[in-house]
Amino acid sequence: MQTTAQSSVKAINKYRPYWAKRFGTAPMLPMTRKEMDALGWDSCDIILVTGDAYIDHPSFGMALVGRLLEDQGFRVGIISQPDWSSAEPFRALGKPNLYFGITAGNMDSMVNRYTADRKIRSDDAYTPGAIAGKRPDRAVLVYSQRCREAFSDVPLVIGSIEASLRRIAHYDYWSDKVRRSILVDSKADILLYGNAERALIDLTHRIADGEKVEDIQDIRGTAFLRKKIPEGWEEIASTHLDRPGKIEAHVDPYEMKMGVGSDCETKEKLPEDVKVIQVVRKTKTDRSKQVVRLPNFEEVVDNPVLYAHASRVLHLEANPGNARALIQRHGDREVWLNPPPIPLTTKEMDYVYGMPYARKPHPSYGNAKISAWEMIRFSVNIMRGCFGGCTFCSITEHEGRIIQSRSEESILKEVEEIRDKVEGFTGVISDLGGPTANMYRMACKSETIEASCRKLSCVYPGICENLNTDHSALIELYRKARNTKGIKKVLIGSGLRYDLAVTSPEYVKELVQHHVGGYLKIAPEHSEENVLSKMMKPGMGSYNKFKEMFDRFSKEVGKEQYLIPYFIAAHPGATDEDMMNLALWLKEHDFKLDQVQTFTPTPMAMATAMYHSGKNPLRKVTNDSEEVPIPRAGGIRRLHKAFIRYHDPKNWPMLREALQRMGRSDLIGDSKKHLIPARQPLSENHSKRMHQFARNKPSSTKPFKRAR
């Protein structure tokens, strides 16, 4: 008797040649019953539900996951942006044989829909026509509920960044409270977090082979609910992790089989009044059978200090080489997190990105513009992960600190596919990058050190001496990509880690002279050390060094090019004075920024723990530990943003009031040394009124006063 997976393989292989001949690639994954009928499918093995439009491109999670499962022999259907007002749209492809896979999409649904000021956005980059409101708030929860209503006996597997960053009790900025693990609220059977390809393949095959999903509890990168800790496991209370352990007997430093206290030794050689120090060999702990208990949900809800402590522990247990399982009680249930997934090898990365993607949106969208697709249409993702550890960023928590790189051959092949298959290609690759433009193939010099390291960043407070910062592989990749036939230009659009770049002047020269289209994005984030230390970002010395190289190499080839720096307003640790000093730095360097990012506390980020608790989880957290000033009130957040946009006349009244309150009226005036002018310019409407008044002014009427 054939298994479900075996029958799926036959169905896929039967129709694949037909589609390849007609379309030049594998078919889009089914979104409708009609498409299922065209493939000869009576049912799907897996149905993926997503809050994004379906775009068959490896930068979009559902396409990547769908193609991966399809290649493993499973029949995969997609329900994209369903109407969640009832369960009926979730029955569109029938009942899946194995499970529903649920995701909010490439973005967290709350970040997608709301601004940093909790205002509803007017558009959605992942929806055709940028129409807003095509996905619900907390989409994973809503989709899970509807799938249960549609088919109550079908297992639910949740994943993506929304589920990944909510795998334990987490602070929710939009409701301003600590919420339970999304596993509990969604009633899902299992959660996959991080780089989940390997876990997904293992899980799916085991379910297809008849295992019950509730019995599959040994896969890395998964979270699930348990009633109690299984036998054979050692529980460690997280509250003791930062405290000294018990005093143990001296450990023998020589690893000798025979030594002091051994049988060969004769006591007659020692005087009677001499005491022998007993030397013991410490038994090596089996970390694979240890589970660290985090403070339970009820505790972290009521105690922000314990919340910050739990955040610190979770981040310390993030290295796949030494991380232990975590457990957190929610009422009478235990949320169990297995250690993070082992990073994908280069061969595995090539496999994932080498699927027969159509590299375009589903035909049902017609000519509707999808902004997220337009942005990455001619770009290539060359790596994953980031070892920067910036506290405000969630990349590390989701993709990990260990860089996972594709091979040069795989990347160049994708460049050629873009050239040959993507409509509208003009010869310009918009980006060769990833989370960071220049971490490609960088890794720790020692696998042993890497496996035992518990540092939160490889580049803060300085670049680790064990980090290999060689840019030669990336330089060679750039050269081969731009010399590919039919390629006119290769740009770098991903954010650059300039403190790494300055370690390789050759890389900076290559980048500046060949791969900058007039502007290059970098992210100092702030100018003040007080704030940078809470971000785990380098000081401005690295920026100044990079700018000097950038200007010099641009001048050598006669190009006029500019750096576009990004800064964050209202980050934990930032005071009004810090923001004022940043504004002065911006004015000194003649930066007038149009776009400013206000800090948004996203789940699981360490800066979010600072925002919620007022404590610094980068160090040991106690009731008496370091307090972090938090720009929490709306007025303060608006002021901090106004300081970065000091050049905008709309912000001058607020800035004048703030500077006067701070005792810095010396920065208000009309000379170049002043930050803002003393008087407000006439508004456009005011100017029209003044013009009308001048034409009809009675002799006895006094002129209008200028607004101050």
JOMO-V440290 format. One record per residue. N is the residue number from 0. RES is the residue in one small letter. SS is DSSP state (helix for helix, strand for strand, loop for the rest). PSI is psi in radians with two decimals (999 if undefined). Layout:
BEGIN
N;RES;SS;PSI, N;RES;SS;PSI
END
This chain:
BEGIN
0;m;loop;2.33, 1;q;loop;2.53, 2;t;loop;2.90, 3;t;helix;-0.76, 4;a;helix;-0.72, 5;q;helix;-0.73, 6;s;helix;-0.57, 7;s;helix;-0.71, 8;v;helix;-0.78, 9;k;helix;-0.73, 10;a;helix;-0.76, 11;i;helix;-0.83, 12;n;helix;-0.52, 13;k;helix;-0.73, 14;y;helix;-0.19, 15;r;helix;-0.78, 16;p;helix;-0.67, 17;y;helix;-0.82, 18;w;helix;-0.73, 19;a;helix;-0.66, 20;k;helix;-0.65, 21;r;helix;-0.69, 22;f;helix;-0.16, 23;g;loop;0.13, 24;t;loop;3.09, 25;a;loop;2.73, 26;p;loop;2.71, 27;m;loop;2.62, 28;l;loop;2.47, 29;p;strand;2.38, 30;m;loop;-0.22, 31;t;loop;2.85, 32;r;helix;-0.62, 33;k;helix;-0.72, 34;e;helix;-0.65, 35;m;helix;-0.75, 36;d;helix;-0.65, 37;a;helix;-0.54, 38;l;helix;-0.10, 39;g;loop;0.43, 40;w;loop;2.35, 41;d;loop;-0.31, 42;s;loop;2.91, 43;c;loop;2.56, 44;d;loop;-0.77, 45;i;strand;2.39, 46;i;strand;2.12, 47;l;strand;2.29, 48;v;strand;2.21, 49;t;strand;2.64, 50;g;loop;-0.06, 51;d;loop;2.79, 52;a;loop;2.62, 53;y;loop;1.99, 54;i;strand;2.12, 55;d;strand;1.35, 56;h;loop;2.46, 57;p;loop;-0.15, 58;s;loop;-0.16, 59;f;loop;2.17, 60;g;helix;-0.73, 61;m;helix;-0.62, 62;a;helix;-0.77, 63;l;helix;-0.85, 64;v;helix;-0.76, 65;g;helix;-0.80, 66;r;helix;-0.66, 67;l;helix;-0.82, 68;l;helix;-0.65, 69;e;helix;-0.75, 70;d;helix;-0.40, 71;q;loop;-0.03, 72;g;loop;0.24, 73;f;loop;2.61, 74;r;loop;2.06, 75;v;strand;2.28, 76;g;strand;2.73, 77;i;strand;2.25, 78;i;strand;1.89, 79;s;strand;2.22, 80;q;loop;0.97, 81;p;loop;2.69, 82;d;loop;2.05, 83;w;loop;0.17, 84;s;loop;-0.29, 85;s;loop;3.02, 86;a;loop;-0.20, 87;e;helix;-0.78, 88;p;helix;-0.37, 89;f;helix;-0.08, 90;r;helix;0.08, 91;a;loop;-0.62, 92;l;loop;0.21, 93;g;loop;-2.95, 94;k;loop;2.17, 95;p;loop;2.55, 96;n;loop;-0.52, 97;l;loop;-1.03, 98;y;strand;2.88, 99;f;strand;2.32, 100;g;strand;2.10, 101;i;strand;2.31, 102;t;loop;2.61, 103;a;loop;-0.34, 104;g;loop;-2.92, 105;n;loop;-0.40, 106;m;loop;2.69, 107;d;loop;2.32, 108;s;helix;-0.52, 109;m;helix;-0.70, 110;v;helix;-0.62, 111;n;helix;-0.64, 112;r;helix;-0.44, 113;y;strand;2.57, 114;t;loop;3.08, 115;a;loop;-0.33, 116;d;loop;0.26, 117;r;loop;0.44, 118;k;loop;2.52, 119;i;strand;2.30, 120;r;loop;2.67, 121;s;loop;-0.09, 122;d;loop;2.97, 123;d;loop;1.98, 124;a;loop;-0.30, 125;y;loop;0.25, 126;t;loop;2.40, 127;p;helix;2.29, 128;g;helix;0.13, 129;a;helix;0.47, 130;i;loop;2.23, 131;a;loop;2.78, 132;g;loop;0.28, 133;k;loop;-0.01, 134;r;loop;2.62, 135;p;loop;2.83, 136;d;loop;2.50, 137;r;loop;1.03, 138;a;helix;-0.64, 139;v;helix;-0.70, 140;l;helix;-0.80, 141;v;helix;-0.81, 142;y;helix;-0.68, 143;s;helix;-0.75, 144;q;helix;-0.77, 145;r;helix;-0.64, 146;c;helix;-0.68, 147;r;helix;-0.70, 148;e;helix;-0.64, 149;a;helix;-0.85, 150;f;loop;1.67, 151;s;loop;-0.39, 152;d;loop;0.09, 153;v;loop;2.26, 154;p;strand;2.58, 155;l;strand;2.17, 156;v;strand;2.08, 157;i;strand;2.63, 158;g;loop;-2.83, 159;s;helix;3.09, 160;i;helix;-0.58, 161;e;helix;-0.80, 162;a;helix;-0.71, 163;s;helix;-0.75, 164;l;loop;0.01, 165;r;loop;0.47, 166;r;loop;-0.32, 167;i;loop;-3.14, 168;a;loop;2.29, 169;h;strand;2.59, 170;y;strand;2.26, 171;d;strand;1.91, 172;y;loop;-0.60, 173;w;loop;-0.45, 174;s;loop;-0.09, 175;d;loop;0.86, 176;k;strand;2.89, 177;v;strand;2.19, 178;r;strand;2.80, 179;r;loop;2.88, 180;s;loop;2.46, 181;i;helix;-0.37, 182;l;helix;-0.72, 183;v;helix;-0.82, 184;d;helix;-0.55, 185;s;helix;-0.32, 186;k;loop;0.53, 187;a;loop;2.80, 188;d;loop;-0.57, 189;i;strand;2.61, 190;l;strand;2.33, 191;l;strand;2.23, 192;y;loop;2.78, 193;g;loop;-2.69, 194;n;loop;1.75, 195;a;loop;0.15, 196;e;helix;-0.85, 197;r;helix;-0.74, 198;a;helix;-0.67, 199;l;helix;-0.75, 200;i;helix;-0.80, 201;d;helix;-0.86, 202;l;helix;-0.81, 203;t;helix;-0.77, 204;h;helix;-0.64, 205;r;helix;-0.65, 206;i;helix;-0.72, 207;a;helix;-0.50, 208;d;loop;0.02, 209;g;loop;-0.06, 210;e;loop;2.51, 211;k;loop;2.42, 212;v;helix;-0.56, 213;e;helix;-0.26, 214;d;helix;-0.12, 215;i;loop;1.71, 216;q;loop;0.35, 217;d;loop;0.26, 218;i;loop;2.25, 219;r;loop;2.63, 220;g;loop;0.40, 221;t;strand;2.72, 222;a;strand;2.54, 223;f;strand;3.04, 224;l;strand;2.47, 225;r;strand;2.73, 226;k;loop;-0.60, 227;k;loop;2.96, 228;i;loop;2.29, 229;p;loop;2.80, 230;e;loop;2.58, 231;g;loop;-0.04, 232;w;loop;2.50, 233;e;strand;2.11, 234;e;strand;2.32, 235;i;strand;2.18, 236;a;strand;2.18, 237;s;helix;-0.41, 238;t;helix;-0.24, 239;h;helix;-0.01, 240;l;loop;-0.54, 241;d;loop;0.14, 242;r;loop;2.69, 243;p;loop;2.50, 244;g;loop;-3.08, 245;k;loop;2.69, 246;i;loop;2.13, 247;e;loop;2.89, 248;a;loop;2.69, 249;h;loop;2.41, 250;v;strand;2.32, 251;d;loop;2.05, 252;p;loop;-0.07, 253;y;loop;-0.10, 254;e;loop;0.66, 255;m;loop;2.57, 256;k;loop;-0.46, 257;m;loop;2.39, 258;g;loop;-2.74, 259;v;loop;2.28, 260;g;loop;0.04, 261;s;loop;2.94, 262;d;loop;-0.46, 263;c;loop;-0.18, 264;e;loop;2.45, 265;t;loop;2.27, 266;k;helix;-0.35, 267;e;helix;-0.39, 268;k;helix;-0.21, 269;l;loop;2.44, 270;p;loop;2.67, 271;e;loop;-0.54, 272;d;loop;0.06, 273;v;loop;2.23, 274;k;loop;2.38, 275;v;loop;2.29, 276;i;loop;2.10, 277;q;loop;2.15, 278;v;loop;2.21, 279;v;strand;2.75, 280;r;loop;2.13, 281;k;loop;2.26, 282;t;loop;2.27, 283;k;loop;2.26, 284;t;loop;2.40, 285;d;loop;1.65, 286;r;helix;-0.40, 287;s;helix;-0.23, 288;k;helix;0.40, 289;q;strand;2.49, 290;v;strand;2.27, 291;v;strand;2.17, 292;r;strand;2.07, 293;l;loop;2.71, 294;p;loop;2.43, 295;n;loop;2.94, 296;f;helix;-0.80, 297;e;helix;-0.54, 298;e;helix;-0.80, 299;v;helix;-0.42, 300;v;helix;-0.74, 301;d;helix;-0.27, 302;n;loop;1.71, 303;p;helix;-0.50, 304;v;helix;-0.74, 305;l;helix;-0.57, 306;y;helix;-0.80, 307;a;helix;-0.67, 308;h;helix;-0.76, 309;a;helix;-0.67, 310;s;helix;-0.75, 311;r;helix;-0.78, 312;v;helix;-0.78, 313;l;helix;-0.73, 314;h;helix;-0.53, 315;l;helix;-0.37, 316;e;loop;0.82, 317;a;loop;-0.15, 318;n;loop;2.07, 319;p;loop;-0.40, 320;g;loop;-0.42, 321;n;loop;0.04, 322;a;loop;2.51, 323;r;loop;2.86, 324;a;strand;2.66, 325;l;strand;2.65, 326;i;strand;2.46, 327;q;strand;2.15, 328;r;strand;2.35, 329;h;strand;1.72, 330;g;loop;-2.12, 331;d;loop;0.20, 332;r;strand;2.69, 333;e;strand;2.16, 334;v;strand;2.06, 335;w;strand;2.22, 336;l;strand;2.03, 337;n;loop;2.79, 338;p;loop;2.76, 339;p;loop;2.75, 340;p;loop;2.60, 341;i;loop;2.34, 342;p;loop;2.59, 343;l;loop;2.50, 344;t;loop;2.93, 345;t;helix;-0.69, 346;k;helix;-0.72, 347;e;helix;-0.69, 348;m;helix;-0.75, 349;d;helix;-0.68, 350;y;helix;-0.81, 351;v;helix;-0.75, 352;y;helix;-0.07, 353;g;loop;0.19, 354;m;loop;2.82, 355;p;loop;1.12, 356;y;loop;2.46, 357;a;loop;-0.35, 358;r;loop;0.66, 359;k;strand;2.86, 360;p;strand;2.82, 361;h;loop;2.46, 362;p;helix;-0.40, 363;s;helix;-0.31, 364;y;helix;-0.13, 365;g;loop;-2.31, 366;n;loop;0.20, 367;a;loop;2.38, 368;k;loop;2.33, 369;i;loop;1.87, 370;s;helix;-0.74, 371;a;helix;-0.61, 372;w;helix;-0.76, 373;e;helix;-0.62, 374;m;helix;-0.63, 375;i;helix;0.15, 376;r;loop;-0.72, 377;f;loop;0.50, 378;s;strand;2.83, 379;v;strand;2.23, 380;n;strand;2.07, 381;i;loop;-0.23, 382;m;strand;3.00, 383;r;strand;2.83, 384;g;loop;2.91, 385;c;loop;2.24, 386;f;loop;0.26, 387;g;loop;-0.69, 388;g;loop;0.36, 389;c;loop;2.29, 390;t;loop;-0.41, 391;f;loop;-0.10, 392;c;loop;2.57, 393;s;loop;0.05, 394;i;helix;-0.79, 395;t;helix;-0.75, 396;e;helix;-0.48, 397;h;helix;-0.90, 398;e;helix;-0.27, 399;g;loop;2.95, 400;r;loop;-0.31, 401;i;loop;2.19, 402;i;loop;2.32, 403;q;strand;1.99, 404;s;strand;2.54, 405;r;loop;2.83, 406;s;loop;2.77, 407;e;helix;-0.71, 408;e;helix;-0.75, 409;s;helix;-0.73, 410;i;helix;-0.81, 411;l;helix;-0.57, 412;k;helix;-0.70, 413;e;helix;-0.65, 414;v;helix;-0.76, 415;e;helix;-0.62, 416;e;helix;-0.70, 417;i;helix;-0.79, 418;r;helix;-0.73, 419;d;helix;-0.45, 420;k;helix;-0.44, 421;v;loop;2.13, 422;e;loop;2.45, 423;g;loop;0.07, 424;f;loop;2.26, 425;t;loop;0.09, 426;g;loop;0.01, 427;v;strand;2.04, 428;i;strand;2.12, 429;s;loop;-0.37, 430;d;strand;2.42, 431;l;strand;1.75, 432;g;strand;-2.54, 433;g;loop;-2.62, 434;p;loop;-0.63, 435;t;loop;2.43, 436;a;loop;-0.58, 437;n;loop;0.69, 438;m;loop;0.17, 439;y;loop;2.18, 440;r;loop;0.28, 441;m;loop;2.48, 442;a;strand;2.96, 443;c;strand;2.51, 444;k;loop;-0.39, 445;s;loop;2.16, 446;e;helix;-0.56, 447;t;helix;-0.80, 448;i;helix;-0.75, 449;e;helix;-0.72, 450;a;helix;-0.39, 451;s;helix;-0.11, 452;c;loop;2.46, 453;r;loop;0.27, 454;k;loop;2.57, 455;l;loop;-0.30, 456;s;loop;2.54, 457;c;loop;-0.10, 458;v;loop;0.18, 459;y;loop;2.37, 460;p;loop;-0.18, 461;g;loop;2.98, 462;i;loop;2.22, 463;c;loop;2.41, 464;e;loop;-0.31, 465;n;loop;-0.01, 466;l;strand;2.24, 467;n;strand;1.98, 468;t;loop;0.41, 469;d;loop;2.15, 470;h;loop;0.10, 471;s;helix;-0.69, 472;a;helix;-0.66, 473;l;helix;-0.70, 474;i;helix;-0.79, 475;e;helix;-0.68, 476;l;helix;-0.80, 477;y;helix;-0.81, 478;r;helix;-0.76, 479;k;helix;-0.63, 480;a;helix;-0.78, 481;r;helix;-0.31, 482;n;loop;0.05, 483;t;loop;2.40, 484;k;loop;2.29, 485;g;loop;-0.05, 486;i;loop;2.08, 487;k;loop;-0.62, 488;k;strand;2.48, 489;v;strand;2.01, 490;l;loop;2.76, 491;i;loop;1.91, 492;g;loop;-0.30, 493;s;loop;2.71, 494;g;loop;2.45, 495;l;strand;2.38, 496;r;loop;1.67, 497;y;helix;-0.42, 498;d;helix;-0.46, 499;l;helix;-0.70, 500;a;helix;-0.66, 501;v;loop;-0.22, 502;t;loop;-0.19, 503;s;loop;1.50, 504;p;helix;-0.56, 505;e;helix;-0.69, 506;y;helix;-0.78, 507;v;helix;-0.73, 508;k;helix;-0.81, 509;e;helix;-0.80, 510;l;helix;-0.91, 511;v;helix;-0.68, 512;q;helix;-0.27, 513;h;helix;-0.34, 514;h;loop;0.33, 515;v;loop;2.21, 516;g;loop;0.75, 517;g;loop;-0.61, 518;y;strand;2.52, 519;l;strand;2.24, 520;k;strand;2.28, 521;i;strand;2.89, 522;a;strand;1.41, 523;p;strand;-0.56, 524;e;strand;-0.59, 525;h;loop;2.94, 526;s;loop;-0.31, 527;e;loop;2.28, 528;e;helix;-0.60, 529;n;helix;-0.68, 530;v;helix;-0.71, 531;l;helix;-0.59, 532;s;helix;-0.48, 533;k;helix;-0.35, 534;m;helix;-0.31, 535;m;loop;0.88, 536;k;loop;2.66, 537;p;loop;2.79, 538;g;loop;3.06, 539;m;helix;-0.16, 540;g;helix;-0.74, 541;s;helix;-0.67, 542;y;helix;-0.81, 543;n;helix;-0.69, 544;k;helix;-0.73, 545;f;helix;-0.72, 546;k;helix;-0.68, 547;e;helix;-0.76, 548;m;helix;-0.77, 549;f;helix;-0.85, 550;d;helix;-0.72, 551;r;helix;-0.81, 552;f;helix;-0.53, 553;s;helix;-0.74, 554;k;helix;-0.61, 555;e;helix;-0.57, 556;v;loop;0.21, 557;g;loop;0.56, 558;k;loop;2.42, 559;e;loop;1.81, 560;q;loop;2.75, 561;y;strand;2.57, 562;l;strand;2.40, 563;i;strand;1.75, 564;p;strand;2.57, 565;y;strand;2.44, 566;f;strand;2.66, 567;i;strand;2.28, 568;a;strand;2.58, 569;a;loop;0.58, 570;h;loop;2.55, 571;p;loop;2.36, 572;g;loop;-0.33, 573;a;loop;2.27, 574;t;loop;2.97, 575;d;helix;-0.68, 576;e;helix;-0.69, 577;d;helix;-0.76, 578;m;helix;-0.62, 579;m;helix;-0.76, 580;n;helix;-0.62, 581;l;helix;-0.74, 582;a;helix;-0.71, 583;l;helix;-0.66, 584;w;helix;-0.76, 585;l;helix;-0.73, 586;k;helix;-0.69, 587;e;helix;-0.64, 588;h;loop;0.17, 589;d;loop;0.73, 590;f;loop;2.19, 591;k;loop;1.64, 592;l;loop;2.37, 593;d;loop;-0.65, 594;q;loop;2.25, 595;v;loop;2.31, 596;q;strand;2.10, 597;t;strand;2.37, 598;f;loop;2.23, 599;t;loop;2.07, 600;p;loop;1.78, 601;t;loop;2.63, 602;p;loop;2.42, 603;m;loop;-0.31, 604;a;loop;2.54, 605;m;helix;-0.59, 606;a;helix;-0.49, 607;t;helix;-0.67, 608;a;helix;-0.67, 609;m;helix;-0.83, 610;y;helix;-0.78, 611;h;helix;-0.67, 612;s;helix;-0.40, 613;g;loop;0.20, 614;k;strand;2.85, 615;n;loop;1.76, 616;p;loop;0.02, 617;l;loop;-0.24, 618;r;loop;3.03, 619;k;loop;2.34, 620;v;loop;2.16, 621;t;loop;3.07, 622;n;loop;-0.47, 623;d;loop;0.08, 624;s;loop;3.10, 625;e;loop;2.28, 626;e;strand;2.42, 627;v;loop;2.16, 628;p;loop;2.35, 629;i;loop;2.05, 630;p;loop;1.51, 631;r;loop;-0.74, 632;a;loop;2.56, 633;g;helix;-0.68, 634;g;helix;-0.68, 635;i;helix;-0.72, 636;r;helix;-0.70, 637;r;helix;-0.65, 638;l;helix;-0.77, 639;h;helix;-0.64, 640;k;helix;-0.66, 641;a;helix;-0.62, 642;f;helix;-0.71, 643;i;helix;-0.57, 644;r;loop;0.90, 645;y;loop;-0.39, 646;h;loop;-0.17, 647;d;loop;2.06, 648;p;helix;-0.47, 649;k;helix;-0.42, 650;n;helix;-0.17, 651;w;helix;-0.74, 652;p;helix;-0.76, 653;m;helix;-0.72, 654;l;helix;-0.66, 655;r;helix;-0.81, 656;e;helix;-0.74, 657;a;helix;-0.76, 658;l;helix;-0.66, 659;q;helix;-0.72, 660;r;helix;-0.58, 661;m;loop;-0.02, 662;g;loop;0.44, 663;r;loop;0.81, 664;s;helix;-0.27, 665;d;helix;-0.23, 666;l;helix;0.06, 667;i;strand;2.07, 668;g;loop;-3.07, 669;d;loop;0.17, 670;s;loop;3.03, 671;k;loop;-0.41, 672;k;loop;-0.26, 673;h;loop;2.63, 674;l;loop;-0.79, 675;i;strand;2.71, 676;p;loop;2.83, 677;a;loop;-0.44, 678;r;loop;2.64, 679;q;loop;2.36, 680;p;loop;2.77, 681;l;loop;2.34, 682;s;loop;2.93, 683;e;helix;-0.75, 684;n;helix;-0.67, 685;h;helix;-0.69, 686;s;helix;-0.70, 687;k;helix;-0.71, 688;r;helix;-0.70, 689;m;helix;-0.69, 690;h;helix;-0.75, 691;q;helix;-0.70, 692;f;helix;-0.68, 693;a;helix;-0.54, 694;r;helix;-0.46, 695;n;helix;0.36, 696;k;loop;2.15, 697;p;loop;2.65, 698;s;loop;-0.44, 699;s;loop;-0.06, 700;t;loop;2.36, 701;k;loop;2.59, 702;p;loop;2.76, 703;f;loop;2.59, 704;k;loop;2.61, 705;r;loop;2.49, 706;a;loop;2.41, 707;r;loop;999
END
